[in-house]
């Protein structure tokens, strides 16, 4: 194996392999996961600042970037839909936090404007972070940002007339892919040679593709090479209408060429609070012997849980 960059060498020495589409990459290792795979907790790091309601996460070097929404006034559902919306906008603030491996806050970037204050799942393409911010209600509107992780400066890339709850950048096809509220719809926006978004002003119904997978809603998605994204999420189930909820989390590897799942696996890990590890953001990376997962399931006073799993 030829190590081409100092950054790659440092990752290898740390036991973490670069995310790649080839042999031993995240996608290939995820496809070796089963319900019987053992995940071992290796760390639980208290986060030293209020995290509000975390949404998306990536790790870059030794630092973590987490999008979050501070809900100031919760949304209220209407008695009947109004202009295609089922609730009011509520009030809140969107944040992109940067913190160190010790859980201490390094930077806080506010994102959004007006009723658009809900950041979603985020992605990192090796140069920029991609962060969607939307109204906190389905069938609404969004702003897609590109953020320089070194300077924490955000650039608005485009706006879209639907709630985009997660976004990834397929660097192979140079296309942005978004998921809607509950990940029930997929969208794709090619990037032109000039960096501008193609079809940014198209009507949502002209671009959307329905998600054929139903057992979990995606919370956070990341590009993992080879026109694939890895999504984490959860859903709540009841054995009877008045029974307590049972929350199950999972991972899905999705082919971005046809929006169909390539591999689906439940993740039977729960925090001490009882929430599944994939309740909020999650980030999965390859290690020398398998996979490492970073999870932040709890709101406000969060803990960063780190698990490892060996893959054949």
VENNORWO-V250297 format. One record per helix or strand of 2 or more residues. SS is the DSSP state (H for helix, E for strand). FROM is the first residue (numbers start at 0). TO is the last residue. Records with the same first field share a line. If there is no record, write none. Layout:
# VENNORWO-V250297
SS=FROM-TO + FROM-TO
This chain:
# VENNORWO-V250297
H=5-12 + 25-29 + 180-182 + 203-206
E=38-45 + 52-59 + 62-72 + 76-81 + 84-86 + 90-98 + 104-110 + 117-123 + 127-133 + 141-147 + 152-159 + 163-169 + 174-179 + 184-190 + 208-209 + 216-222 + 227-236 + 245-254 + 259-266 + 280-286 + 289-295 + 302-309
